[in-house]
Amino acid sequence: MALSFFNQFDIHSTLGIPLIIPALMFPLILWLTTCRLVKNRLTALQLWFMCLLTKQLVTPIAASGHKWASSFATLMVLLISLNTLGLLPYTFTPTTQLSVNMALAIPTWLMTVMIGLRNQPTASLGHLLPEGTPTPLIPMLILIETASLLIRPIALGVRLTANLTAGHLLMQLISSAALATANTLTAVSSMTLVVLILLSCLEMAVALIQAYVFTLLLTLYLQENI
């Protein structure tokens, strides 16, 4: 029983095709099948939402980093699509896989580091040693700050994976309890179903917030290096 709860995070196949392939292509397919040339209320709402998100992302960044706004907005929309995809029936959430999240976190984090080393190498390396550090503590602080720098992409990937995995596991546990008590304890099963609906709304909010936090942290990393 315990192992079956984690089966939802396996990469299943249908007709010999891994579900992770259409899941990763879903945002692109959704974009291509939507007519962007015809203006309507939906596209106006999407444009307003994207402008609001982009403004929130570039607010902490200096003017020289505003050229990365479209890249960060695209990344956040991709994460929102992949995070919320698993809430649909018979689908698969790619961002519950640590490998997928690390494949997104490591290159984007490395991009911020390389920008700092290219534009201002002295200031970027200066983050490894706080000003006014006593001489005996210099080697230790350099090691600590280097480890803190290298652990950033791991923290990004693990945070996203852990939050989505915990939410999906909790939803499956509560849904299994509601199904098991449906015939014997109808009142308890009904209350459990209400809790499951509320948890589904919470999981939708978590999927949106985690995509925003992932992108916002990258913008803060970029701000340190420009």
C-alpha positions as CSV (number, residue, x, y, z in Angstrom):
1,M,0.0,0.0,0.0
2,A,2.8,2.4,0.9
3,L,4.5,1.7,-2.4
4,S,1.4,2.3,-4.4
5,F,1.1,5.9,-3.2
6,F,4.4,6.6,-4.9
7,N,3.4,5.0,-8.2
8,Q,1.9,8.2,-9.3
9,F,5.4,9.7,-9.6
10,D,6.6,7.0,-12.0
11,I,6.9,7.9,-15.6
12,H,4.1,5.8,-17.1
13,S,3.7,4.9,-20.8
14,T,0.7,4.8,-23.0
15,L,0.9,2.9,-26.3
16,G,4.7,2.8,-25.8
17,I,4.9,6.6,-25.4
18,P,6.2,8.0,-22.1
19,L,3.7,10.4,-20.7
20,I,6.4,12.9,-19.8
21,I,6.9,13.7,-23.5
22,P,3.3,15.0,-24.1
23,A,3.3,16.6,-20.7
24,L,6.4,18.6,-21.5
25,M,5.0,19.5,-24.9
26,F,1.6,20.5,-23.5
27,P,2.4,24.2,-22.9
28,L,3.8,24.5,-26.4
29,I,0.8,22.7,-27.9
30,L,-1.6,25.0,-25.9
31,W,0.2,28.1,-27.2
32,L,0.2,27.0,-30.8
33,T,-3.5,26.0,-30.9
34,T,-4.6,29.3,-29.5
35,C,-5.1,32.1,-31.9
36,R,-3.1,35.0,-30.7
37,L,-4.0,37.4,-33.5
38,V,-7.6,37.7,-32.5
39,K,-8.1,40.0,-29.5
40,N,-10.8,39.0,-27.0
41,R,-11.4,39.1,-23.3
42,L,-9.4,36.0,-22.6
43,T,-6.3,37.2,-24.4
44,A,-6.7,40.6,-22.8
45,L,-6.8,38.9,-19.4
46,Q,-3.7,36.8,-20.2
47,L,-1.9,39.9,-21.4
48,W,-2.8,41.8,-18.2
49,F,-1.7,38.8,-16.1
50,M,1.6,38.5,-17.9
51,C,2.3,42.2,-17.6
52,L,1.6,42.1,-13.8
53,L,3.8,39.0,-13.3
54,T,6.6,40.5,-15.3
55,K,6.4,43.8,-13.4
56,Q,6.6,41.9,-10.1
57,L,9.7,40.0,-11.3
58,V,11.7,42.9,-12.7
59,T,11.0,45.2,-9.8
60,P,13.9,44.0,-7.6
61,I,16.3,44.0,-10.6
62,A,18.4,46.9,-11.8
63,A,17.6,48.5,-15.1
64,S,20.4,46.6,-16.8
65,G,18.7,43.3,-16.0
66,H,15.3,44.2,-17.4
67,K,16.3,42.6,-20.7
68,W,15.9,39.2,-19.1
69,A,12.2,39.9,-18.2
70,S,10.8,38.0,-21.1
71,S,13.0,34.9,-20.3
72,F,11.9,34.9,-16.7
73,A,8.3,35.4,-17.6
74,T,8.5,32.5,-20.1
75,L,10.1,30.3,-17.4
76,M,7.4,31.1,-14.9
77,V,4.6,30.4,-17.4
78,L,6.2,27.0,-18.2
79,L,6.5,26.1,-14.6
80,I,2.9,27.1,-13.9
81,S,1.7,24.9,-16.8
82,L,3.8,21.9,-15.7
83,N,2.8,22.3,-12.0
84,T,-0.9,22.6,-12.6
85,L,-0.9,19.9,-15.3
86,G,-0.8,17.1,-12.7
87,L,-4.0,18.3,-11.1
88,L,-5.9,17.1,-14.2
89,P,-7.1,13.4,-14.3
90,Y,-5.0,10.9,-16.2
91,T,-2.0,13.3,-16.5
92,F,1.5,13.4,-15.2
93,T,3.4,16.2,-13.4
94,P,6.9,16.5,-14.8
95,T,8.0,18.8,-12.0
96,T,7.6,16.1,-9.4
97,Q,10.7,14.6,-10.9
98,L,13.9,16.0,-9.4
99,S,15.8,15.4,-12.6
100,V,13.5,17.8,-14.5
101,N,13.7,20.5,-11.8
102,M,17.5,20.2,-11.6
103,A,17.6,20.5,-15.4
104,L,15.8,23.8,-15.1
105,A,17.6,25.1,-12.0
106,I,21.2,24.4,-12.8
107,P,21.4,26.1,-16.2
108,T,19.4,29.2,-15.1
109,W,21.5,29.5,-11.9
110,L,24.7,29.1,-13.9
111,M,23.6,31.8,-16.2
112,T,23.3,34.3,-13.4
113,V,26.8,33.3,-12.1
114,M,28.4,33.6,-15.6
115,I,26.8,37.0,-16.1
116,G,28.4,38.2,-12.9
117,L,31.8,36.8,-13.7
118,R,31.7,38.4,-17.2
119,N,30.4,41.8,-16.3
120,Q,31.9,42.4,-12.8
121,P,34.2,39.6,-11.8
122,T,35.7,41.5,-8.8
123,A,32.3,42.2,-7.3
124,S,31.0,38.7,-7.9
125,L,34.0,37.1,-6.3
126,G,33.7,39.6,-3.5
127,H,30.5,37.9,-2.4
128,L,32.5,35.0,-1.2
129,L,34.2,37.0,1.4
130,P,32.2,39.6,3.5
131,E,33.9,42.9,4.1
132,G,35.7,43.3,7.4
133,T,36.2,39.6,8.0
134,P,39.0,38.8,10.5
135,T,42.0,37.2,8.9
136,P,41.9,33.8,10.7
137,L,38.3,33.3,9.5
138,I,38.9,34.1,5.8
139,P,39.5,30.5,4.7
140,M,36.5,29.2,6.6
141,L,34.2,31.9,5.3
142,I,35.3,31.4,1.7
143,L,34.4,27.7,2.0
144,I,31.1,28.4,3.6
145,E,30.1,31.1,1.0
146,T,31.2,28.8,-1.8
147,A,29.1,26.0,-0.5
148,S,26.2,28.4,-0.1
149,L,26.6,29.5,-3.7
150,L,26.8,25.9,-5.0
151,I,23.8,24.7,-3.1
152,R,21.5,27.3,-4.6
153,P,20.4,25.2,-7.6
154,I,19.9,22.2,-5.4
155,A,17.7,24.2,-3.1
156,L,15.7,25.4,-6.1
157,G,15.1,22.0,-7.5
158,V,14.5,20.2,-4.2
159,R,12.1,22.9,-3.0
160,L,9.9,22.6,-6.1
161,T,10.0,18.8,-6.0
162,A,9.3,18.5,-2.3
163,N,6.3,20.8,-2.3
164,L,4.6,19.3,-5.3
165,T,5.3,15.7,-4.2
166,A,4.0,16.3,-0.6
167,G,0.8,17.9,-2.0
168,H,0.1,15.0,-4.4
169,L,0.8,12.4,-1.8
170,L,-1.6,14.1,0.7
171,M,-4.3,14.3,-2.0
172,Q,-3.9,10.6,-2.7
173,L,-4.0,9.7,0.9
174,I,-7.2,11.7,1.6
175,S,-8.9,10.4,-1.6
176,S,-8.0,6.8,-0.7
177,A,-9.6,7.4,2.8
178,A,-12.7,8.9,1.3
179,L,-13.1,5.9,-1.1
180,A,-12.4,3.3,1.6
181,T,-15.1,4.8,3.9
182,A,-17.7,5.5,1.2
183,N,-19.8,2.3,1.9
184,T,-19.4,2.1,5.7
185,L,-19.0,5.6,7.0
186,T,-20.9,7.9,4.6
187,A,-20.8,11.0,6.8
188,V,-17.0,10.7,7.4
189,S,-16.5,10.0,3.7
190,S,-18.5,13.2,2.8
191,M,-16.4,15.3,5.2
192,T,-13.2,13.8,3.8
193,L,-14.4,14.6,0.3
194,V,-14.9,18.3,1.3
195,V,-11.4,18.3,2.8
196,L,-10.1,16.9,-0.5
197,I,-11.8,19.6,-2.5
198,L,-10.3,22.3,-0.3
199,L,-6.9,20.6,-0.5
200,S,-7.1,20.6,-4.3
201,C,-7.7,24.3,-4.2
202,L,-4.7,24.7,-1.9
203,E,-2.6,22.5,-4.2
204,M,-3.5,24.7,-7.1
205,A,-2.3,27.7,-5.1
206,V,0.9,25.9,-4.2
207,A,1.6,25.1,-7.8
208,L,1.3,28.8,-8.7
209,I,3.3,30.1,-5.7
210,Q,6.1,27.6,-6.2
211,A,6.5,28.6,-9.9
212,Y,6.6,32.3,-8.8
213,V,9.1,31.6,-5.9
214,F,11.4,29.6,-8.3
215,T,11.5,32.5,-10.8
216,L,11.8,35.2,-8.1
217,L,14.8,33.6,-6.5
218,L,16.5,33.5,-9.9
219,T,15.8,37.2,-10.4
220,L,17.4,37.9,-7.0
221,Y,20.4,35.8,-7.9
222,L,20.7,37.8,-11.1
223,Q,20.4,41.1,-9.2
224,E,23.5,40.1,-7.2
225,N,25.6,39.7,-10.3
226,I,24.6,42.8,-12.4
